[in-house]
Amino acid sequence: MPDLRRNLELLAELDAFLNCGYQQGELLGLLRSELGRRYRPRLLRGEPLSAVWELEPELALILRAAELNGSLSDFVALALEHYQDKLVWQNTLRQKSAYPLLVLVFTVLLLFGFVFGLLPLFNSLAAELGGEPGNALWPWLFGGGLILFLLNIRPLCGFLLAQTGLNALDMTVKHLNLLLLTERAGIPLANFLAEYLKENPRSEFNRVYFYLGKGVPVGEALSKAGLCGAADLRLLGLGGGANYARGLAYLQKTLRQEYQAKINKILFWLEPGLLLFTGGVLAALAWGFFRPLFNYAALEF
């Protein structure tokens, strides 16, 4: 899996040198980034950059085309924008979910503290006062259930993302990113997919390539393959061209806004729900711990 941040570092370095007027052959001795130093020996042996650089298949194909056309600077600018955009997109959900995760971690730590810290203390105090301590089994059952929940939290989050439609939206945005990359690189989609599907034979773009091979226009092929809806087809433009490029950019912007709106709606209910859950659990634990002491003092509730 390509390292996003290291690739960004190398791209930013290449972009700076190319913008300063350095030629492609002069760059090898100037590279100081981690990937630049790692790739330099192979590049000095005459291997092409596309064979050395660990990139996603779509970017590797665009780099190969850029090397053939002598347009490395265009590829660097395109890939840099793509990775910066991808980093922002990946951080969207993480930034939005940071507060609920902190609340969840705080709740779990608090529960462990009560169950394995305060409960033994209250049991020993009840025994000293002549009462009967609580069953020692249920705290371990509770702790085991909590650990089981934490071990399965990733599948649970995946289920939540699937049920809310966030996974489908994220996949659609990734498809649009790939289409925009090929459009901005000036590579015909059919030619690009012919090479791309060799690396990703199970990609959903298989159906797009099938329809393109039958002479179906790009927008209609995307619609028939289920990668865009009927309403989106009008924006893409049946024959491609400028309307197609503008339609892709517009769809990407619209779907990202919809993604943000879905996240905000989920968090609107999730954050107070977590707070109520934390308060309810703490109230139940406090009642369970303190009630034996009140009963011992003949105070009934």
N, C-alpha and C positions, 0 to 999 in steps of 0.2 A: 504494500500500500504506500503510495507516494506520501512523503512528509510535506504537509501543506506549508508550514512555517519555513522550513529549510528551502523549499522551492521558491517561496516568496522572497527570501533573502537573496538567493541567486538571481532571480529575475530583476529585483531592484538594482542589484549590482550591475548586471548586464545593461539594463535600461540607462543607468547613469553614464556608463562608459560610451555606449552608442550615441547618446545625446550629446556627449562631449566631442564627438567626431572621430573616435577611435574606429578603426576598421576591424572586421571580424577576425583576421589573422593576428591582430595585436592584442586580443583580449586574454589569451592564455596566460601570459606573464603577469596580468593585472588582477586575476581573480584571487580574492582573499576570503570569501565565504566558505563555510564548511563543505558544501557540495562542490564548489569550484575547486577547492584543493583536492577533493576526492576524485573528481573527474579529470583533472589536468593530465595525469600520466597517460591515460587512455586516449585523450584528445591529442597529446603530443605524438602518440604512435600512429595517428592518422585516422582514428575511428571518428565517424560523424557524430555530431552532438545528439542526433535523434536516436542513435544506437546506445549512447552512454547514459543519457538523462532518463531517470525513472519518472515517467509522467503517466497520467491517465491515457487510455488508448486514443481518445479523441484528440487530445493535445499532441500526442506523439505523431499522429498522422498529419496534423497541421504543421508541426515542426518539420516533418519530412518534406512536405510540399514547399515550405518556406526555404529550406536548404536548396531545393532544386531550382527555385525561382530567384535565389539570392536576396531574399527579403527577411533576414533574421530580425531586423529592427521592428518590422511589422508584427512578427510573431511575438516578440518579447513584450511589446506594448499590449497586444491582445491577451496574452497569457497572464500578464501582471494584473490587468483589469479583471480577468476571470477569477484569479485566485483571491484578490482582495474582496471581490463581490462574494465569493464562496465562503470566505472567512466570516464576513459579516452575517451571511445567511445562517451559517452553522451556530453562531453565537446568539442568534435571536432567541431560540427556545431556551438555551442555557441561562441567558440573562433574565428572561421572564420567570423562569422556574427557580431562581436562586433563593428568593425569600421563602416560598413554600417548602423547599427542601431544608432550609435552616430550621423552620418551625418543626418539621417532621423529625429531624435529627435531635433537636432539643427535647421533643416529646419522648422519643425513644430513650435518650439518656436519663431523663427524669423518671421514667417508668422503671428502668433498671436500678436506679438509685433507691427508689421507694421499695421495690420488691426484694432486692438483695442487700440493702443497707438498713433501712428503717424497720422493715418487717421482722428480721431476727431480733432487733433491739426491743421491739414491743412484745414479741413472744417471750423473751427472757424476763422482761418486766412483769408480764402477766403471771409467769411461773413463780416469781419471787413473791408476788402478792397472794399466791394461793389459788389462782385461777388456772384454767386449762388453756395452754397455748394453742394457736390455730394449727391447722393441718399443714405440715411442712411440704406436702407434695404439690399443692396447687401453685406455689411460686415457681417451681421448676417447670411445671406444665405451661404456665403463663410465659416464662422465659423462652421455653422451647418453641411455643407458638409464635412469639415475637421474632425469634431468629429465623424461623421458617418463612415468615412474612418478608423479612429483609432479604433473604436469599432469593425470593421470587419477585422482588419488586421490579426487576428489569422486564420480565414477561408481562407483569401487570401494567407497567407504563406503556409497553408496546401495544397491549390490548386497548388501553385508553386512547392512544394515538390513532389506532385503527378505527375505533368506534366513533371518534369525533371527526374523522375525515382528514386529520392532519397528515397522516402517512401518504394518502392519495394526492393531496395537494403538494406535498414535498416532492413526490415522484414526478408530478406534472411539471413543476418548476425546473427540475433537473433535466427533463426532456427538452423544455424550452431553451434552457441554457445551451444544450448541445446543438440545437438547431440554430441558435443565434451565433454560436461559434463558427459553424460552417458557413453561415451567410456572411459574417464579417470577414472571414478568411477568403471569401470568394471561391469556395470549392462547391461545385454542383453536388446537391444532396445525394443523388444516386451514386456518383463516383465515390463520395465519402463513405456511404453506407456499405458499398462493396468491400472496402478495406476494413471498416470498423466492425462489421459482423464476423470477420475472421477471428477477431480477438474476443468478441462477445456474441457467440452464436445463439444464445438464449435471450437476447435483448428483445424488447417489445418493438424495436424498429425493424425486425424481420418482416412484419406485415407491411410496414411502410415501403420497404424495398421491393416486396412482392408486387404491390400496386404500382409503384413507379416503373417496374419492369414491364407492366402491361400498358404503359403510356398514360397512366392517370396523372393529372396535374398534382403538384406538391400538396397544396392545401386540401384537395379532395382525398389524396392518399392518406394524409394525417387523420382526416375525419373518418375514413373507412377503417383505419387501423385502431380507432378508438382513442387516439391521443389528443383530439380536440372535439368539441361539441359542434352541433349544427350552428349555434349562434356564433361560435368562433370562426367558422369556415368563411363567413362573409368578410371578416377582418383580415384573414390571411391572404385572401385574393387567390382565385383558382389558378392563375397562371404564374404565381410567384412574383418576382420583381420587387419594386419599391413598396407596393402595398403589402406584400408578404412580409418584408423586413419590418415595416412599421407595425404590422399586426402582431408579429412575434414579440416585439418590445412592449406593445400595449398589453398583450395577454400576460406577459411576465410580471409587469407592474401591477395589474389587476389581481392576479393570483397571490402575489406577495402581500398585498393589502388584505385580501381575504384570509390569508394565513395568520397575519397579525391580529385580525379581528377575532378569529377563532381562539387564538391563544389568550387574548384579553378576556373573552367571555368565559373560558374555562377557569382562568385565575380569579375572575370575579366571584365565582362560587367556591373555588377550592380554598382560597385563603381564609375566609370566615369559617368554612367547614372544618379546616384543620384547627383553628383556634377553639371552636366549640368542642371538637373532639378532645383536644388537650385539656380544656377546662373540665369536661365531663369525666374524663378518666381520673384526673387529679381529685375531683370531688368524690368519686366512688372509692378511690383508694383511701382518702382521708377518713371517709365515713367507716370503711371497713377496719381501719387501724384504730380509730379512737373509740368506736362504739363499745368494744369489750371493757375499756376503762370506765366509761360512763355506767355500764351495766353493773360493774363491780362496785361502784359507789352508789348503787340503788337508784340511779337516775335513768328513767325510762323515756324513750322518744317515740 
